[in-house]
């Protein structure tokens, strides 16, 4: 992985000035956050990132799938269907 040195921010600096991290991501497409002198996190600008090249509908589908997975038991209960923990 090649990292542009202009996109590097320390984790402590990111904690103190997150708006700086977002500006870097806006300008470069990403910001790389280092922890203990090693790359640990990457903040992507979704609109610029070729790694996340999706249409708006695809982005909505991804978010909807996450929500459904996270709250599946609640949705099943609302629908009156048996859940793993509580059978109807």
mmCIF file of the C-alpha atoms, coordinates in Angstrom:
data_MODEL
# 
_entry.id   MODEL 
# 
loop_
_atom_site.group_PDB 
_atom_site.id 
_atom_site.type_symbol 
_atom_site.label_atom_id 
_atom_site.label_alt_id 
_atom_site.label_comp_id 
_atom_site.label_asym_id 
_atom_site.label_entity_id 
_atom_site.label_seq_id 
_atom_site.pdbx_PDB_ins_code 
_atom_site.Cartn_x 
_atom_site.Cartn_y 
_atom_site.Cartn_z 
_atom_site.occupancy 
_atom_site.B_iso_or_equiv 
_atom_site.pdbx_formal_charge 
_atom_site.auth_seq_id 
_atom_site.auth_comp_id 
_atom_site.auth_asym_id 
_atom_site.auth_atom_id 
_atom_site.pdbx_PDB_model_num 
ATOM 1  C CA . UNK A 1 1  ? 0.000   0.000   0.000  1.00 0.00 ? 1  UNK A CA 1 
ATOM 2  C CA . UNK A 1 2  ? 1.456   3.317   -1.056 1.00 0.00 ? 2  UNK A CA 1 
ATOM 3  C CA . UNK A 1 3  ? 0.575   6.214   1.230  1.00 0.00 ? 3  UNK A CA 1 
ATOM 4  C CA . UNK A 1 4  ? 0.830   9.851   0.207  1.00 0.00 ? 4  UNK A CA 1 
ATOM 5  C CA . UNK A 1 5  ? 2.647   11.602  3.061  1.00 0.00 ? 5  UNK A CA 1 
ATOM 6  C CA . UNK A 1 6  ? 0.285   14.561  2.685  1.00 0.00 ? 6  UNK A CA 1 
ATOM 7  C CA . UNK A 1 7  ? -2.594  12.371  3.870  1.00 0.00 ? 7  UNK A CA 1 
ATOM 8  C CA . UNK A 1 8  ? -1.023  11.148  7.122  1.00 0.00 ? 8  UNK A CA 1 
ATOM 9  C CA . UNK A 1 9  ? -2.413  12.276  10.485 1.00 0.00 ? 9  UNK A CA 1 
ATOM 10 C CA . UNK A 1 10 ? -1.635  10.908  13.942 1.00 0.00 ? 10 UNK A CA 1 
ATOM 11 C CA . UNK A 1 11 ? -4.482  9.439   15.971 1.00 0.00 ? 11 UNK A CA 1 
ATOM 12 C CA . UNK A 1 12 ? -3.999  12.066  18.684 1.00 0.00 ? 12 UNK A CA 1 
ATOM 13 C CA . UNK A 1 13 ? -4.184  14.857  16.109 1.00 0.00 ? 13 UNK A CA 1 
ATOM 14 C CA . UNK A 1 14 ? -7.299  13.248  14.603 1.00 0.00 ? 14 UNK A CA 1 
ATOM 15 C CA . UNK A 1 15 ? -8.892  13.211  18.057 1.00 0.00 ? 15 UNK A CA 1 
ATOM 16 C CA . UNK A 1 16 ? -8.088  16.868  18.633 1.00 0.00 ? 16 UNK A CA 1 
ATOM 17 C CA . UNK A 1 17 ? -8.890  18.168  15.145 1.00 0.00 ? 17 UNK A CA 1 
ATOM 18 C CA . UNK A 1 18 ? -11.186 15.846  13.191 1.00 0.00 ? 18 UNK A CA 1 
ATOM 19 C CA . UNK A 1 19 ? -12.171 18.655  10.833 1.00 0.00 ? 19 UNK A CA 1 
ATOM 20 C CA . UNK A 1 20 ? -8.539  18.722  9.654  1.00 0.00 ? 20 UNK A CA 1 
ATOM 21 C CA . UNK A 1 21 ? -8.769  15.005  8.859  1.00 0.00 ? 21 UNK A CA 1 
ATOM 22 C CA . UNK A 1 22 ? -11.957 15.542  6.837  1.00 0.00 ? 22 UNK A CA 1 
ATOM 23 C CA . UNK A 1 23 ? -10.321 18.420  4.922  1.00 0.00 ? 23 UNK A CA 1 
ATOM 24 C CA . UNK A 1 24 ? -7.407  16.136  4.028  1.00 0.00 ? 24 UNK A CA 1 
ATOM 25 C CA . UNK A 1 25 ? -9.860  13.472  2.842  1.00 0.00 ? 25 UNK A CA 1 
ATOM 26 C CA . UNK A 1 26 ? -11.759 16.094  0.834  1.00 0.00 ? 26 UNK A CA 1 
ATOM 27 C CA . UNK A 1 27 ? -8.569  17.280  -0.870 1.00 0.00 ? 27 UNK A CA 1 
ATOM 28 C CA . UNK A 1 28 ? -6.909  13.884  -1.430 1.00 0.00 ? 28 UNK A CA 1 
ATOM 29 C CA . UNK A 1 29 ? -9.761  11.384  -1.439 1.00 0.00 ? 29 UNK A CA 1 
ATOM 30 C CA . UNK A 1 30 ? -8.532  9.837   1.803  1.00 0.00 ? 30 UNK A CA 1 
ATOM 31 C CA . UNK A 1 31 ? -6.760  10.493  5.084  1.00 0.00 ? 31 UNK A CA 1 
ATOM 32 C CA . UNK A 1 32 ? -4.573  7.864   6.737  1.00 0.00 ? 32 UNK A CA 1 
ATOM 33 C CA . UNK A 1 33 ? -4.554  7.883   10.522 1.00 0.00 ? 33 UNK A CA 1 
ATOM 34 C CA . UNK A 1 34 ? -1.441  6.488   12.161 1.00 0.00 ? 34 UNK A CA 1 
ATOM 35 C CA . UNK A 1 35 ? -1.336  4.888   15.607 1.00 0.00 ? 35 UNK A CA 1 
ATOM 36 C CA . UNK A 1 36 ? 2.024   4.021   17.164 1.00 0.00 ? 36 UNK A CA 1 
ATOM 37 C CA . UNK A 1 37 ? 3.776   5.097   13.949 1.00 0.00 ? 37 UNK A CA 1 
ATOM 38 C CA . UNK A 1 38 ? 1.831   2.579   11.842 1.00 0.00 ? 38 UNK A CA 1 
ATOM 39 C CA . UNK A 1 39 ? -1.160  3.096   9.519  1.00 0.00 ? 39 UNK A CA 1 
ATOM 40 C CA . UNK A 1 40 ? -4.242  2.037   11.485 1.00 0.00 ? 40 UNK A CA 1 
ATOM 41 C CA . UNK A 1 41 ? -7.311  3.721   9.937  1.00 0.00 ? 41 UNK A CA 1 
ATOM 42 C CA . UNK A 1 42 ? -8.307  5.218   6.601  1.00 0.00 ? 42 UNK A CA 1 
ATOM 43 C CA . UNK A 1 43 ? -10.989 7.865   6.197  1.00 0.00 ? 43 UNK A CA 1 
ATOM 44 C CA . UNK A 1 44 ? -12.320 7.840   2.629  1.00 0.00 ? 44 UNK A CA 1 
ATOM 45 C CA . UNK A 1 45 ? -14.288 10.506  0.842  1.00 0.00 ? 45 UNK A CA 1 
ATOM 46 C CA . UNK A 1 46 ? -16.924 8.161   -0.571 1.00 0.00 ? 46 UNK A CA 1 
ATOM 47 C CA . UNK A 1 47 ? -17.674 10.470  -3.479 1.00 0.00 ? 47 UNK A CA 1 
ATOM 48 C CA . UNK A 1 48 ? -14.021 10.469  -4.629 1.00 0.00 ? 48 UNK A CA 1 
ATOM 49 C CA . UNK A 1 49 ? -12.890 6.967   -3.730 1.00 0.00 ? 49 UNK A CA 1 
ATOM 50 C CA . UNK A 1 50 ? -12.467 4.520   -6.596 1.00 0.00 ? 50 UNK A CA 1 
ATOM 51 C CA . UNK A 1 51 ? -12.557 1.733   -4.000 1.00 0.00 ? 51 UNK A CA 1 
ATOM 52 C CA . UNK A 1 52 ? -16.125 2.672   -3.184 1.00 0.00 ? 52 UNK A CA 1 
ATOM 53 C CA . UNK A 1 53 ? -17.428 3.372   -6.677 1.00 0.00 ? 53 UNK A CA 1 
ATOM 54 C CA . UNK A 1 54 ? -21.163 2.857   -6.246 1.00 0.00 ? 54 UNK A CA 1 
ATOM 55 C CA . UNK A 1 55 ? -24.280 4.539   -7.483 1.00 0.00 ? 55 UNK A CA 1 
ATOM 56 C CA . UNK A 1 56 ? -26.499 6.270   -4.957 1.00 0.00 ? 56 UNK A CA 1 
ATOM 57 C CA . UNK A 1 57 ? -28.954 3.352   -5.157 1.00 0.00 ? 57 UNK A CA 1 
ATOM 58 C CA . UNK A 1 58 ? -26.157 0.880   -4.390 1.00 0.00 ? 58 UNK A CA 1 
ATOM 59 C CA . UNK A 1 59 ? -25.050 2.957   -1.390 1.00 0.00 ? 59 UNK A CA 1 
ATOM 60 C CA . UNK A 1 60 ? -28.629 2.962   -0.090 1.00 0.00 ? 60 UNK A CA 1 
ATOM 61 C CA . UNK A 1 61 ? -28.816 -0.822  -0.546 1.00 0.00 ? 61 UNK A CA 1 
ATOM 62 C CA . UNK A 1 62 ? -25.639 -1.297  1.515  1.00 0.00 ? 62 UNK A CA 1 
ATOM 63 C CA . UNK A 1 63 ? -26.906 0.887   4.338  1.00 0.00 ? 63 UNK A CA 1 
ATOM 64 C CA . UNK A 1 64 ? -30.340 -0.776  4.265  1.00 0.00 ? 64 UNK A CA 1 
ATOM 65 C CA . UNK A 1 65 ? -28.739 -4.236  4.470  1.00 0.00 ? 65 UNK A CA 1 
ATOM 66 C CA . UNK A 1 66 ? -26.689 -3.149  7.504  1.00 0.00 ? 66 UNK A CA 1 
ATOM 67 C CA . UNK A 1 67 ? -29.782 -1.798  9.247  1.00 0.00 ? 67 UNK A CA 1 
ATOM 68 C CA . UNK A 1 68 ? -31.815 -4.919  8.482  1.00 0.00 ? 68 UNK A CA 1 
ATOM 69 C CA . UNK A 1 69 ? -29.040 -7.180  9.741  1.00 0.00 ? 69 UNK A CA 1 
ATOM 70 C CA . UNK A 1 70 ? -28.538 -5.169  12.922 1.00 0.00 ? 70 UNK A CA 1 
ATOM 71 C CA . UNK A 1 71 ? -32.238 -4.904  13.795 1.00 0.00 ? 71 UNK A CA 1 
ATOM 72 C CA . UNK A 1 72 ? -33.510 -8.185  12.300 1.00 0.00 ? 72 UNK A CA 1 
ATOM 73 C CA . UNK A 1 73 ? -34.955 -9.497  15.596 1.00 0.00 ? 73 UNK A CA 1 
ATOM 74 C CA . UNK A 1 74 ? -36.962 -6.291  16.085 1.00 0.00 ? 74 UNK A CA 1 
ATOM 75 C CA . UNK A 1 75 ? -38.273 -6.393  12.510 1.00 0.00 ? 75 UNK A CA 1 
ATOM 76 C CA . UNK A 1 76 ? -39.259 -10.052 12.902 1.00 0.00 ? 76 UNK A CA 1 
ATOM 77 C CA . UNK A 1 77 ? -41.048 -9.293  16.161 1.00 0.00 ? 77 UNK A CA 1 
ATOM 78 C CA . UNK A 1 78 ? -42.917 -6.393  14.579 1.00 0.00 ? 78 UNK A CA 1 
ATOM 79 C CA . UNK A 1 79 ? -43.938 -8.675  11.712 1.00 0.00 ? 79 UNK A CA 1 
ATOM 80 C CA . UNK A 1 80 ? -45.208 -11.284 14.191 1.00 0.00 ? 80 UNK A CA 1 
ATOM 81 C CA . UNK A 1 81 ? -42.702 -13.858 12.999 1.00 0.00 ? 81 UNK A CA 1 
ATOM 82 C CA . UNK A 1 82 ? -40.695 -16.201 15.227 1.00 0.00 ? 82 UNK A CA 1 
ATOM 83 C CA . UNK A 1 83 ? -37.223 -15.062 16.204 1.00 0.00 ? 83 UNK A CA 1 
ATOM 84 C CA . UNK A 1 84 ? -34.339 -17.207 17.401 1.00 0.00 ? 84 UNK A CA 1 
ATOM 85 C CA . UNK A 1 85 ? -34.847 -16.149 21.017 1.00 0.00 ? 85 UNK A CA 1 
ATOM 86 C CA . UNK A 1 86 ? -38.615 -15.829 21.108 1.00 0.00 ? 86 UNK A CA 1 
ATOM 87 C CA . UNK A 1 87 ? -40.925 -18.068 19.100 1.00 0.00 ? 87 UNK A CA 1 
ATOM 88 C CA . UNK A 1 88 ? -44.483 -16.954 18.324 1.00 0.00 ? 88 UNK A CA 1 
# 
